[in-house]
Amino acid sequence: LSMMEWIEPPKRERKANYAVDAYFREALRVSEPKVPKAPRPPKQPNIQDFQFFPPRLFELLEKEILYYRKTIGYKVPRNPDLPNAAQVQKEEQKKIDESMPLTPEETEEKERLLTQGFTNWNKRDFNQFIKANEKYGRDDIDNIAREVEGKSPEEVIEYSAVFWERCNELQDIERIMAQIERGEARIQRRISIKKALDAKIARYKAPFHQLRIQYGTNKGKNYTEEEDRFLICMLHKMGFDKENVYEELRQCVRNAPQFRFDWFIKSRTAM
């Protein structure tokens, strides 16, 4: 690396849709923990970014918040943690001072838009959806739908389509995508190991007796070739991608007569 220039890979870009970012930055106050929370209208609905409401709704809610602050005479405090704190304070205060109330048409539009998100999806449903994507990969929608409790397959399919279309609007998308991609990488690794295992076993008529292992220079000191041969063949026979396969493999080792006096392998854990 010292011989060549390092090229920084590009950062993941997030599309800023209307006032979505401003609304959720304000709602979560992620970057300004020390500054006291600014007041919000008392009856404003509590909506989450993963519910994917139409972006226009956030514009209207932001407008409503700004006008409410104007009516109570709110003054934006200066945040000493920001490098250009005075400029930010001035701009935020200007937005409040110039704000106008929602027109009757905008109020009606706001009420209509509030019905157009995934209102019946809560944080628990969303977390189950993300974990299912990590476990099965984003394309296995049938298994994903089974993992999300309390939602029909049709509801999960509809949500999944919108999620992958608009996921860049989520505040925490980098962490979520990293979590899903790690899971998909594990799935791909399992597939490649299974293919290698199938190809290795297919070369022999009686693999439990004939299978040979080419160790190279990294032969471990603990397991013998007889033990390794048994583990590989039995793993293939039971099904490498089967759940709890290593617990069952451990039981097979304990029952195998050839290892009756082999304390080392009999004392191994599933891990």
C-alpha positions as CSV (number, residue, x, y, z in Angstrom):
1,L,0.0,0.0,0.0
2,S,2.9,2.4,0.7
3,M,4.0,2.0,-2.9
4,M,0.7,3.4,-4.4
5,E,-1.8,6.2,-3.9
6,W,-4.8,5.3,-1.7
7,I,-8.1,6.1,-3.4
8,E,-10.9,6.7,-0.9
9,P,-14.1,4.8,-2.0
10,P,-17.1,7.1,-2.5
11,K,-19.5,7.6,0.5
12,R,-23.0,6.2,0.2
13,E,-25.3,9.0,-1.0
14,R,-28.7,9.6,0.5
15,K,-31.4,11.4,-1.4
16,A,-32.8,14.3,0.6
17,N,-36.6,14.2,-0.1
18,Y,-38.3,17.5,0.6
19,A,-38.3,18.2,4.3
20,V,-37.9,14.5,5.4
21,D,-34.3,15.0,6.7
22,A,-35.1,18.2,8.4
23,Y,-38.2,16.8,10.0
24,F,-36.5,13.7,11.4
25,R,-33.3,15.5,12.5
26,E,-35.6,17.8,14.4
27,A,-37.7,14.9,15.8
28,L,-34.7,12.9,16.9
29,R,-32.2,15.7,17.7
30,V,-29.4,13.2,16.9
31,S,-26.7,15.8,16.4
32,E,-27.6,18.2,19.2
33,P,-28.0,16.4,22.5
34,K,-26.9,19.3,24.7
35,V,-29.4,21.9,23.4
36,P,-32.8,21.7,25.0
37,K,-35.6,20.3,22.8
38,A,-37.4,22.9,20.8
39,P,-41.2,23.0,21.5
40,R,-43.6,21.1,19.1
41,P,-47.3,21.4,18.6
42,P,-49.1,19.4,21.3
43,K,-51.4,17.4,19.0
44,Q,-49.0,16.6,16.2
45,P,-49.0,12.9,15.3
46,N,-46.0,10.8,16.2
47,I,-44.8,9.3,12.9
48,Q,-41.7,7.2,12.2
49,D,-39.4,7.3,9.1
50,F,-39.9,3.6,8.5
51,Q,-43.6,4.1,8.0
52,F,-42.8,5.8,4.7
53,F,-45.4,8.5,4.6
54,P,-45.5,10.7,1.4
55,P,-42.6,13.2,1.5
56,R,-45.0,16.1,1.1
57,L,-46.4,15.3,4.6
58,F,-43.1,16.3,6.2
59,E,-43.2,19.6,4.5
60,L,-46.6,20.4,6.0
61,L,-45.6,19.1,9.4
62,E,-42.4,21.2,9.4
63,K,-44.5,24.3,8.4
64,E,-46.9,23.6,11.2
65,I,-44.0,23.3,13.7
66,L,-42.4,26.5,12.6
67,Y,-45.6,28.5,12.9
68,Y,-46.4,27.1,16.3
69,R,-43.0,28.3,17.5
70,K,-43.7,31.7,16.1
71,T,-47.1,31.9,18.0
72,I,-45.4,31.2,21.3
73,G,-42.5,33.6,20.6
74,Y,-39.8,30.9,20.6
75,K,-36.2,32.1,20.2
76,V,-33.7,29.6,18.8
77,P,-30.7,29.1,21.2
78,R,-27.2,29.1,19.9
79,N,-25.6,25.7,19.8
80,P,-21.9,26.1,20.8
81,D,-21.0,22.6,19.4
82,L,-21.6,23.8,15.8
83,P,-18.7,25.5,14.0
84,N,-20.9,28.3,12.5
85,A,-23.4,28.4,15.4
86,A,-24.4,32.1,14.9
87,Q,-25.2,31.6,11.2
88,V,-27.3,28.4,11.9
89,Q,-29.1,30.2,14.7
90,K,-29.9,33.2,12.4
91,E,-31.2,31.0,9.6
92,E,-33.4,28.9,12.0
93,Q,-34.8,32.0,13.6
94,K,-35.6,33.5,10.2
95,K,-37.5,30.4,9.2
96,I,-39.7,30.8,12.3
97,D,-40.2,34.5,11.9
98,E,-41.3,34.2,8.3
99,S,-43.5,31.1,8.8
100,M,-47.2,31.1,7.9
101,P,-50.1,29.0,9.3
102,L,-51.4,26.0,7.2
103,T,-54.2,27.0,4.9
104,P,-57.5,25.1,5.2
105,E,-56.5,23.3,1.9
106,E,-53.1,22.3,3.4
107,T,-54.7,21.1,6.6
108,E,-57.1,18.9,4.6
109,E,-54.1,17.7,2.5
110,K,-52.2,16.9,5.7
111,E,-55.1,14.8,7.2
112,R,-55.3,12.9,3.9
113,L,-51.6,12.2,3.7
114,L,-51.6,10.9,7.3
115,T,-53.6,7.9,6.0
116,Q,-51.1,7.1,3.2
117,G,-48.2,5.6,5.2
118,F,-47.7,2.2,6.8
119,T,-49.5,3.4,10.0
120,N,-50.0,-0.2,11.3
121,W,-46.2,-0.9,11.3
122,N,-44.5,-0.2,14.6
123,K,-40.8,-0.4,15.5
124,R,-41.1,-4.1,16.5
125,D,-42.5,-5.0,13.1
126,F,-39.8,-3.1,11.3
127,N,-37.0,-4.7,13.4
128,Q,-38.4,-8.2,12.6
129,F,-38.5,-7.3,8.9
130,I,-34.8,-6.2,9.0
131,K,-33.7,-9.3,10.9
132,A,-35.6,-11.5,8.4
133,N,-33.8,-9.8,5.5
134,E,-30.5,-10.4,7.3
135,K,-31.4,-14.1,7.9
136,Y,-32.8,-15.0,4.5
137,G,-31.5,-12.4,2.1
138,R,-33.7,-9.6,0.6
139,D,-35.0,-11.8,-2.3
140,D,-36.5,-14.6,-0.1
141,I,-39.8,-12.8,0.5
142,D,-41.7,-16.0,1.4
143,N,-39.5,-16.7,4.4
144,I,-39.3,-13.0,5.3
145,A,-43.1,-12.8,5.4
146,R,-43.3,-15.8,7.8
147,E,-40.9,-14.1,10.2
148,V,-42.9,-10.9,10.7
149,E,-45.5,-11.7,13.3
150,G,-49.0,-10.3,12.9
151,K,-48.6,-9.3,9.2
152,S,-50.0,-11.2,6.3
153,P,-47.7,-12.2,3.4
154,E,-49.4,-9.5,1.2
155,E,-48.7,-6.8,3.7
156,V,-45.0,-7.8,4.0
157,I,-44.6,-7.9,0.2
158,E,-46.2,-4.5,-0.2
159,Y,-44.0,-3.1,2.6
160,S,-40.8,-4.7,1.1
161,A,-41.4,-3.1,-2.3
162,V,-41.7,0.4,-0.7
163,F,-38.8,-0.2,1.6
164,W,-36.3,-1.0,-1.2
165,E,-37.6,1.9,-3.3
166,R,-37.4,4.5,-0.5
167,C,-34.9,3.1,2.1
168,N,-32.5,6.0,1.5
169,E,-34.9,8.2,3.4
170,L,-34.2,6.3,6.6
171,Q,-32.0,8.1,9.2
172,D,-30.1,4.9,10.0
173,I,-29.9,3.4,6.5
174,E,-26.1,2.8,6.6
175,R,-26.3,0.6,9.7
176,I,-29.4,-1.2,8.4
177,M,-27.8,-1.9,5.0
178,A,-24.6,-3.1,6.6
179,Q,-26.6,-5.5,8.8
180,I,-28.5,-6.9,5.8
181,E,-25.4,-7.2,3.6
182,R,-23.5,-9.1,6.4
183,G,-26.3,-11.6,6.6
184,E,-26.4,-12.0,2.8
185,A,-22.6,-12.6,2.8
186,R,-23.1,-15.4,5.4
187,I,-25.7,-17.0,3.1
188,Q,-23.4,-16.8,0.1
189,R,-20.6,-18.4,2.1
190,R,-22.9,-21.2,3.3
191,I,-23.9,-21.9,-0.4
192,S,-20.2,-22.0,-1.5
193,I,-19.2,-24.3,1.3
194,K,-22.2,-26.6,0.5
195,K,-21.1,-26.8,-3.2
196,A,-17.5,-27.6,-2.2
197,L,-18.7,-30.3,0.2
198,D,-21.0,-31.9,-2.4
199,A,-18.2,-31.8,-5.0
200,K,-15.7,-33.4,-2.6
201,I,-18.0,-36.2,-1.5
202,A,-19.1,-37.0,-5.0
203,R,-15.5,-38.1,-6.0
204,Y,-15.8,-41.2,-3.8
205,K,-18.0,-44.3,-3.8
206,A,-17.4,-44.9,-0.1
207,P,-16.3,-41.5,1.3
208,F,-16.4,-42.6,4.9
209,H,-13.4,-44.9,4.1
210,Q,-11.8,-43.5,0.9
211,L,-12.0,-39.7,1.4
212,R,-8.6,-38.0,1.5
213,I,-7.9,-34.6,2.9
214,Q,-5.1,-32.4,1.4
215,Y,-3.9,-30.4,4.5
216,G,-1.0,-28.6,3.0
217,T,1.0,-26.7,5.6
218,N,-1.9,-25.8,7.9
219,K,-2.7,-29.2,9.4
220,G,-4.1,-28.7,12.9
221,K,-2.4,-30.6,15.8
222,N,-5.7,-31.7,17.5
223,Y,-7.9,-33.6,15.1
224,T,-6.6,-36.8,13.3
225,E,-7.5,-37.4,9.6
226,E,-9.9,-40.2,10.7
227,E,-11.8,-37.7,12.8
228,D,-11.8,-35.0,10.1
229,R,-13.0,-37.6,7.5
230,F,-15.9,-38.6,9.8
231,L,-16.9,-35.0,10.5
232,I,-16.9,-34.0,6.8
233,C,-18.8,-37.1,5.6
234,M,-21.3,-36.9,8.4
235,L,-21.9,-33.2,7.9
236,H,-22.7,-33.9,4.3
237,K,-24.9,-36.8,5.1
238,M,-27.0,-34.8,7.6
239,G,-27.2,-31.7,5.5
240,F,-24.7,-28.8,6.0
241,D,-27.5,-26.1,5.9
242,K,-29.7,-27.9,8.4
243,E,-30.6,-26.1,11.6
244,N,-28.8,-27.4,14.7
245,V,-26.6,-29.6,12.5
246,Y,-23.6,-29.3,14.8
247,E,-25.5,-30.3,17.9
248,E,-26.6,-33.5,16.0
249,L,-23.1,-34.0,14.7
250,R,-21.8,-33.9,18.3
251,Q,-24.3,-36.6,19.2
252,C,-23.2,-38.8,16.2
253,V,-19.6,-38.5,17.3
254,R,-20.6,-39.7,20.8
255,N,-22.4,-42.6,19.4
256,A,-19.8,-43.7,16.8
257,P,-18.1,-46.9,18.0
258,Q,-14.7,-46.0,16.5
259,F,-14.4,-43.0,18.9
260,R,-15.4,-45.0,22.0
261,F,-12.1,-44.3,23.7
262,D,-11.3,-41.0,21.9
263,W,-11.7,-38.5,24.7
264,F,-10.6,-35.5,22.7
265,I,-13.3,-35.6,20.0
266,K,-16.0,-36.8,22.4
267,S,-15.4,-33.8,24.6
268,R,-15.7,-31.2,21.8
269,T,-18.7,-28.8,22.0
270,A,-21.0,-28.0,19.1
271,M,-19.1,-24.7,18.7
